[in-house]
């Protein structure tokens, strides 16, 4: 088996020539960066996803931020 095509210009290595560790190393060093083009999508497809994710993160931060702390009572003692 010579390997199959996973993406444009990217071939999977021959499984008969690699062990588990070899595949792990190959995945970490040789796989192309994930992006819309890898999945056959337009390059701008990621913009909407990242915008929504950012909005969700900031909404979560604001919701768990809580109110201001109670101030100490100043006064004469």
LODO-792502 format. One line per field, with one value per residue (C-alpha): residue number from 0; residue in three letters; x, y, z. Coordinates in steps of 0.5 Angstrom, whole numbers, plus 500, padded with zeros to 3 digits. Layout:
nudren	[NUM  ...];
mivex	[ala  ...];
u	[X  ...];
v	[Y  ...];
w	[Z  ...];
***
This chain:
nudren	[0  1  2  3  4  5  6  7  8  9  10  11  12  13  14  15  16  17  18  19  20  21  22  23  24  25  26  27  28  29  30  31  32  33  34  35  36  37  38  39  40  41  42  43  44  45  46  47  48  49  50  51  52  53  54  55  56  57  58  59  60  61  62  63  64  65  66  67  68  69  70  71  72  73  74  75  76];
mivex	[unk  unk  unk  unk  unk  unk  unk  unk  unk  unk  unk  unk  unk  unk  unk  unk  unk  unk  unk  unk  unk  unk  unk  unk  unk  unk  unk  unk  unk  unk  unk  unk  unk  unk  unk  unk  unk  unk  unk  unk  unk  unk  unk  unk  unk  unk  unk  unk  unk  unk  unk  unk  unk  unk  unk  unk  unk  unk  unk  unk  unk  unk  unk  unk  unk  unk  unk  unk  unk  unk  unk  unk  unk  unk  unk  unk  unk];
u	[500  503  499  492  491  489  489  492  499  499  500  499  505  506  503  507  513  511  510  506  511  513  506  506  512  510  503  506  512  509  502  499  496  489  485  479  483  485  477  476  473  474  480  475  471  475  473  466  468  474  469  464  469  472  465  463  470  469  461  464  469  464  459  464  467  462  461  466  468  465  469  471  468  472  470  472  474];
v	[500  507  511  515  523  526  533  537  535  531  524  519  515  508  504  498  502  506  504  508  512  514  516  520  524  524  527  532  535  533  535  541  547  546  551  552  550  543  542  545  551  558  561  567  561  561  569  567  562  566  572  567  564  571  573  567  568  575  574  568  572  578  573  570  577  578  585  589  587  590  596  597  601  607  611  614  609];
w	[500  498  502  501  499  505  503  497  496  502  503  508  510  508  515  514  515  521  528  533  535  528  527  533  531  524  526  530  525  518  518  515  520  520  517  512  506  509  509  502  505  503  507  510  513  519  521  523  528  531  532  535  540  542  543  548  551  553  555  560  563  564  567  572  574  579  583  586  593  599  602  609  613  615  621  628  633];
***
